[in-house]
Amino acid sequence: MMQIERWTLLIVREALLRRTTRFPDFQHALGVDPNLLAARLADLVSAGIMTLATDVSRPELSEYVLTAKGRDLEGTITALSAWSDDWSDAGLAVAAALPHADRHDVDPAPDPSIALTPALSLPATEPEVSDSVVIEIAVLGSFALRVGGKPVGPLSVGSQRLLVFLALHDRAVGRAAMAGTMWPEATDERAGISLRSALSRLDAPTREAILVASAGLRLADTVVVDLRRAQALAKRLLEPGAQVRQADLAPEAIAALSSELLPDWYDDWVIAESEDWRQLRMNALEALARQLIREGRLAEAAGAARAAMKVEPLRESAHATLIRVHLAEGNQSEALRVFERYRALLGTALGLEPTPLLSRLVGGLNSSANI
């Protein structure tokens, strides 16, 4: 069973009776909050009651047009409208069935001047998506979407960017701020149209992943994002005195911390998040290597240290960690080789020498390391 409120009824009635099609005209005619209007129009497009015809050259002319399915609602809408007018003082919500309507949608506080009508429930024409279906979004390495363990795609570029943006934010983001960030070179109106279009192109199972509320858009708490899991792992490894799980020391942990965030994406908002993740995972990989040394798992510790060195080849602390692994193994020649390679790299790239702290690690192995 799905519920929609008076605004959806009014939008469809406006399209049927006045042939309204453009977003600004709906807003002007109904006096509705633009975020709420955008959400309702997206629901109607997703339900197949409307289609969005976008004019790229003149986005203000983009139109929401009723489909045959939508036009077939005319008799029902007329009857419901008359009933609504007759019962305008009842103070209860109208409910009707709409396939794919967002069950998590939360409207802004209602206008007390708008009268609502008694509840009416009709069966949905399509089954709801089961709450047990697991939705997974991957952004480490490359983008991927899985629903119930099965890959979903191909998605439009706009829909991919929408899901990635939400995956990178753990709280609701306002529509205007989101559209402006994702399409910074477009006008506010065109950016808003692009966001609505991206929403409308998602299929029903995928739309279950997105919560639409007055505060903005965010992913549902049940959606699994690989980056968020990896970030939680990194923070556990770095938290002083934290109880590290055995799973945190597994090869899969090294693999997760070794993965870049969407390396082939060049949006400014992705690059900023990617740099934050790079700094976090470098520190976490070094912490993981130190923990593995304490556990006596030296081969795995060396793998974690080398992964940190790949993230930033000039980072001295990563080389120091690998040197400590080799010294713990008793491989003095390997420790010295790592030091000399780093010394040459640092001199060539920056004209610098390793710090005295690093030099002292191998100071007793070769006189040339004493600085």
Order of alpha helices (4+ residues) and beta strands (2+ residues): alpha-alpha-alpha-beta-beta-alpha-alpha-beta-beta-beta-alpha-alpha-alpha-alpha-beta-beta-beta-alpha-alpha-alpha-alpha-alpha-alpha-alpha
